[in-house]
């Protein structure tokens, strides 16, 4: 009880602190300008604080990472649960989960050394790009998405699959029409957690995204995310600049809350519709 | 014995069996099955005739369910399953490599012991198999839903709430729904694995009533642990013990003058 309470109060304190530190500058600049202005010149004599490019950067990278991470993760989970020998699963699943233990700097490093030159050579542009960040984040999401989806699929009563097979469904039809639906809420949880990882990840992104202060127009453009903005500038910021970084944190916080709430609401609705609760 | 019978010499245990005039729908020939090398069925010969209800009885572990699940190749899902012998449906071995297994399972429908509606609405449960079979068209589906629900005497109970989750139905209703969703596929053979094991007497009576009406259209195989149910709700009865077919005969013969003393011991409740 005490422990649970201290965890919650830590959350409350963090929330209160970021909002207290970040809100004044947002009020001063104006919420609309802060969010929708393209100008981020925090150290000028007459500074301007617009984080629109970073918001777009974060959204673009997250969306890209989701496309890669969720599709690969789902595919992995389906193969592991439906088409693999149980003995193979007992080796493969821990191996995939081990990916989660690799420090993000290492992912970033591999991204810079291998991925970025490849993109530069074959697709053009700088190489440091939204695409590179999406690929790195997508792979970093894999263990989360895969292992939670595997758990969700294994939690589906065996009888659903048997019932579907007995009605003349192929294994594949059973998987995508029955099992994925029945495991929907678990898969949703996997996607939300994966997305949380993608939005919040900082280090690996800083290393491969180029940290350019413009709205990206293609996946080969460099960009900057909300998290990397905070991490890159916090060291030398002071005064209003520092406040603006906290305000960036506020925006990040609100986006994550909104995404999680929406996803949760969606999965509840989905559950009710299926009549499982 | 019927002179027009196509198979003059029946397998052991079936010699006294008064043969129906029609040829068997399914012939199980020298069928043995094992899981992980452990033999569960040994050299079974059994005929299943159209428009008849065959009850399979026997104590737990006698291989009843394994035989049933072999008839539409559900055992294929177990990686450790292996078999010998053949099961012939309308003159074709269902274990032949060219056999399209999903379509076999549509022709030979299965109802499990525990009713498992899929986690959707009543309507979606019923049309799922049809959609898999490539049948579209709302009117066609609606007709199939109504007629299959009527044939299991469920239509009047659920006609106003077809869009509700099937999980909200009572156990007996769920089992009739599971039967209906198999019937919607218009199968030729109906396999029932202890379909009443979890049901109250009234629901059981409703299922048996439905089976009696359905028997004119299907070959029905009913696995049951309840010998009284076999006596009431079948035309022929096969008794299994330890993976072997001991005796198969008309239900009245089995229950009045069984040829093997192990059969009589079982049906009078002396063991099993």
Boltz contact constraints between the chains, C-beta under 6 A:
constraints:
  - contact:
      token1: [A, 159]
      token2: [B, 116]
      max_distance: 6.0
  - contact:
      token1: [A, 160]
      token2: [B, 118]
      max_distance: 6.0
  - contact:
      token1: [A, 163]
      token2: [B, 116]
      max_distance: 6.0
  - contact:
      token1: [A, 166]
      token2: [B, 105]
      max_distance: 6.0
  - contact:
      token1: [A, 166]
      token2: [B, 110]
      max_distance: 6.0
  - contact:
      token1: [A, 167]
      token2: [B, 129]
      max_distance: 6.0
  - contact:
      token1: [A, 168]
      token2: [B, 102]
      max_distance: 6.0
  - contact:
      token1: [A, 168]
      token2: [B, 105]
      max_distance: 6.0
  - contact:
      token1: [A, 168]
      token2: [B, 106]
      max_distance: 6.0
  - contact:
      token1: [A, 168]
      token2: [B, 129]
      max_distance: 6.0
  - contact:
      token1: [A, 168]
      token2: [B, 132]
      max_distance: 6.0
  - contact:
      token1: [A, 169]
      token2: [B, 132]
      max_distance: 6.0
  - contact:
      token1: [A, 170]
      token2: [B, 102]
      max_distance: 6.0
  - contact:
      token1: [A, 178]
      token2: [B, 118]
      max_distance: 6.0
  - contact:
      token1: [A, 182]
      token2: [B, 119]
      max_distance: 6.0
  - contact:
      token1: [A, 274]
      token2: [B, 119]
      max_distance: 6.0
  - contact:
      token1: [A, 275]
      token2: [B, 165]
      max_distance: 6.0
  - contact:
      token1: [A, 275]
      token2: [B, 167]
      max_distance: 6.0
  - contact:
      token1: [A, 276]
      token2: [B, 119]
      max_distance: 6.0
